[in-house]
Amino acid sequence: MSPAASPPEALGDALRRRLFDVTGLRTVVTGAASGLGYAMAEAMALSGAHVILVDRNAEGLRAAQDRLAQQGGSVEAEVVDVADQAAVEALFERLRERHGGVEVVFANAGIGARPNILHPDGGLDRLALDTWHRVMDINLHGAFYTMRGAAALMKPKRRGAIVVTASTAGLRPEPKVSYAYVTAKAALVNLVRQAALELAPWGIRVNAIAPGPFHTNIGGPGPRPPEDEAAWIRTIPLGRFGEPPEIQGLALFLASPASSFVTGAVYPIDGGASALTQVTADSLGPG
Ligand SMILES: NC(=O)c1ccc[n+]([C@@H]2O[C@H](COP(=O)([O-])OP(=O)(O)OC[C@H]3O[C@@H](n4cnc5c(N)ncnc54)[C@H](O)[C@@H]3O)[C@@H](O)[C@H]2O)c1
């Protein structure tokens, strides 16, 4: 049998370009000064989108903007606290005036919260209510305000993609995480599905990514305590944390024509953690 002829390289190039073409798409990324948000912003900017970087950390935001601009990215920056409903509404109003609309919005900004439920002060009867409310305000309400702003700008154009950063901790209980965090992320998952139903007739797709543990600044600057890192790694079949650039393929997929038939979906990106049950963990032996 003679070997099959390979398709001309140019056809493959054209296919990849068409699938992942985000050229010129006006893209908002919240929490863009650090971690996963920065990586998503980089993926979009280096692929030719115009990226509006949003964060409450003005200094970090400036550094992110400089880095991406130096690499040739088309970027602008907006210092906004996503928990401030009026500020988020004003942001999208400014974007309407400046750009006429936006095509892609990553509602990504979020914080971690200590203590987890293994700590005595993380128990239902003990946890500090101000922590609970702060996490809800940023991780749930902040994403909700961002999605609202996105929908308002996208509906008139009948086009758009919204991508929300949830967490594997929103898909199942996670004792190494606080009540507030798991609750906010679980709520986001259903918010995404509900919004996908409402916005489908408007040509707007809404999806969630559910990361497992990634090395970012969410636990504060600097490395995690080794015992903490080891406890997480025992739950990850690939045997390590994710690194922020590993989110870029999924981010680009969900923002681009490659995912044109995908909405209301929730994508774990977690080194296999959400596939691991107690039974499978036991059979894999000590981590
Ligand atoms: N790193 C992980 O292991 C992990 C796992 C699952 C989900 N996530 C989620 O990923 C998202 C990004 O987190 P990360 O890990 O990159 O953390 P990170 O701390 O490195 O980055 C978060 C960014 O969001 C910004 N931010 C926080 N609160 C804000 C607010 N109120 N308004 C505007 N900006 C705000 C911070 O200033 C920071 O720049 C979060 O929603 C987080 O819950 C992270």
The ligand as an ORCA input file, in Angstrom:
! r2SCAN-3c Opt
* xyz 0 1
  N      -4.938     29.270     41.019
  C      -5.756     28.282     41.227
  O      -5.373     27.235     41.704
  C      -7.218     28.422     40.863
  C      -8.021     27.280     40.850
  C      -9.348     27.383     40.508
  C      -9.885     28.615     40.188
  N      -9.086     29.718     40.226
  C      -9.713     31.002     39.888
  O      -8.961     31.649     38.897
  C      -9.218     33.040     38.954
  C      -7.893     33.775     38.867
  O      -7.147     33.516     40.033
  P      -5.575     33.284     40.018
  O      -5.329     31.939     40.552
  O      -5.021     33.678     38.722
  O      -5.151     34.290     41.193
  P      -4.200     35.561     41.217
  O      -4.300     36.090     42.613
  O      -2.856     35.232     40.678
  O      -4.903     36.590     40.222
  C      -6.159     37.151     40.530
  C      -6.203     38.595     40.020
  O      -7.524     39.081     40.274
  C      -7.408     40.387     40.810
  N      -8.581     40.680     41.638
  C      -8.906     40.101     42.825
  N     -10.020     40.671     43.297
  C     -10.402     41.615     42.398
  C     -11.470     42.531     42.337
  N     -12.368     42.623     43.337
  N     -11.566     43.349     41.257
  C     -10.641     43.290     40.264
  N      -9.586     42.460     40.285
  C      -9.479     41.609     41.328
  C      -6.131     40.367     41.635
  O      -5.630     41.685     41.865
  C      -5.218     39.514     40.754
  O      -4.512     40.314     39.832
  C      -9.997     33.265     40.241
  O     -11.367     33.413     39.943
  C      -9.760     32.011     41.022
  O     -10.796     31.737     41.936
  C      -7.775     29.656     40.544
*
